[in-house]
Amino acid sequence: MALSPKARLKRIDGPFDADNEGTVVDARGTLAQIVDGPAFRHLVYIDLRVTDPPVYRGSHYHEEKTEVFYIITGRVEVQLVDLDTGWTGSLTLTPGDKLTLLPRLAHRFRALEYAQVIEISPVPYDPTDVYLFDFTDP
């Protein structure tokens, strides 16, 4: 599936790349370098659990904020809607996936299995830049 130009998906599960992002696994454990560059101002740990019926986290977009999500464990379904083009899509993220979402890309997440996720942003959290989005009628 082709992604919206406002979404970038990258695997961070191999040797360090040109962005100095990558993973080293040895007898000591795993080191994953997710971001290497300008300082970030927002770091969040998200614990997603499978529920019955399924529930989503998110269901919003931002006018200003760019977000980066890195999957540590589990499988996560992400639904996306580009507010400017009308593009819609969904994808399944697995450990080692790094998803960057630009402004005006509505998003919501649900666990397909227990998952741990890190969210990173270059700007502090601003509650006035969170706009609810109804995914039932994109």
C-alpha positions as CSV (number, residue, x, y, z in Angstrom):
1,M,0.0,0.0,0.0
2,A,1.3,3.5,-0.9
3,L,1.4,5.8,2.1
4,S,0.4,9.4,2.2
5,P,3.2,11.8,1.6
6,K,2.7,12.9,5.2
7,A,3.7,9.5,6.5
8,R,7.1,7.9,6.4
9,L,7.7,4.3,7.5
10,K,11.2,3.0,8.1
11,R,12.6,-0.2,9.6
12,I,15.2,0.4,12.4
13,D,16.2,-3.3,12.8
14,G,19.5,-3.5,11.0
15,P,22.9,-1.9,10.7
16,F,23.2,1.9,11.2
17,D,22.2,3.8,8.0
18,A,22.9,7.2,6.5
19,D,20.7,8.8,9.2
20,N,22.8,7.0,11.9
21,E,19.7,5.0,12.9
22,G,19.9,1.3,13.4
23,T,20.0,-1.6,15.8
24,V,22.8,-3.6,17.4
25,V,22.0,-6.9,19.0
26,D,24.5,-8.9,20.9
27,A,24.8,-11.0,24.1
28,R,24.2,-7.8,26.2
29,G,20.8,-7.2,24.6
30,T,19.5,-4.8,22.0
31,L,20.4,-1.1,21.3
32,A,18.1,0.7,18.9
33,Q,19.1,4.2,17.9
34,I,15.8,5.7,16.8
35,V,16.7,9.4,16.3
36,D,20.1,10.9,16.0
37,G,20.1,14.7,15.4
38,P,18.5,17.8,16.9
39,A,17.2,17.4,20.4
40,F,13.6,16.4,20.9
41,R,11.3,18.1,23.4
42,H,8.6,15.4,23.8
43,L,9.1,11.7,24.7
44,V,6.2,9.4,25.6
45,Y,6.0,5.7,26.4
46,I,2.7,4.1,25.2
47,D,1.5,0.7,26.5
48,L,-1.2,-0.7,24.1
49,R,-3.4,-3.6,25.2
50,V,-5.8,-5.8,23.2
51,T,-9.4,-5.1,24.2
52,D,-12.7,-6.7,23.3
53,P,-14.3,-4.8,21.7
54,P,-11.3,-3.1,20.1
55,V,-10.6,0.4,21.3
56,Y,-8.3,3.0,19.7
57,R,-5.8,5.5,21.0
58,G,-5.5,8.8,19.2
59,S,-8.4,9.6,16.8
60,H,-6.9,13.1,16.3
61,Y,-4.6,15.2,14.2
62,H,-2.3,18.1,14.7
63,E,-1.9,21.4,12.8
64,E,1.7,21.9,13.9
65,K,3.2,18.9,15.5
66,T,5.2,16.2,13.7
67,E,5.3,12.8,15.6
68,V,7.6,9.8,15.4
69,F,6.4,6.5,16.7
70,Y,8.8,3.5,17.3
71,I,7.4,0.1,18.0
72,I,9.3,-1.8,20.7
73,T,7.1,-4.8,21.1
74,G,3.9,-6.2,19.6
75,R,1.8,-5.5,16.6
76,V,-0.2,-2.2,16.1
77,E,-2.8,-1.3,13.5
78,V,-2.6,2.4,12.5
79,Q,-5.4,4.1,10.6
80,L,-4.6,7.3,8.7
81,V,-6.5,10.1,6.9
82,D,-4.8,12.9,5.1
83,L,-7.0,15.9,5.7
84,D,-5.7,17.8,2.6
85,T,-5.9,15.1,0.0
86,G,-8.6,12.8,1.4
87,W,-6.2,9.8,1.2
88,T,-7.0,7.0,3.7
89,G,-5.1,3.9,4.6
90,S,-4.1,1.6,7.4
91,L,-1.0,-0.4,8.1
92,T,0.3,-2.9,10.6
93,L,3.5,-1.9,12.5
94,T,5.8,-4.4,14.1
95,P,8.9,-4.2,16.3
96,G,11.6,-2.1,14.7
97,D,9.1,0.0,12.7
98,K,9.5,3.8,12.9
99,L,6.5,5.8,11.6
100,T,6.8,9.6,11.1
101,L,3.5,11.5,10.8
102,L,3.4,15.1,9.6
103,P,0.8,17.7,10.5
104,R,-2.8,17.3,9.2
105,L,-2.6,13.5,9.1
106,A,-5.3,12.1,11.3
107,H,-4.3,8.9,13.1
108,R,-5.4,6.3,15.5
109,F,-3.8,3.1,16.9
110,R,-5.0,-0.2,18.3
111,A,-3.1,-3.2,19.6
112,L,-3.4,-6.3,17.6
113,E,-1.3,-7.9,20.4
114,Y,0.2,-6.3,23.5
115,A,2.5,-3.5,22.3
116,Q,5.0,-1.0,23.7
117,V,5.6,2.2,21.7
118,I,7.7,5.3,22.0
119,E,6.4,8.6,20.7
120,I,9.0,11.4,20.0
121,S,8.4,15.0,18.8
122,P,10.7,18.0,18.3
123,V,8.2,20.2,20.1
124,P,6.6,20.1,23.6
125,Y,3.1,18.7,23.9
126,D,0.5,21.5,23.3
127,P,-3.1,20.5,24.1
128,T,-4.3,23.3,21.8
129,D,-2.8,21.5,18.8
130,V,-4.9,18.3,19.3
131,Y,-8.0,18.2,17.0
132,L,-10.4,15.3,17.4
133,F,-11.2,13.4,14.2
134,D,-14.1,11.1,13.6
135,F,-12.8,8.0,11.8
136,T,-16.3,6.7,11.2
137,D,-17.0,9.3,8.5
138,P,-13.6,10.4,7.0
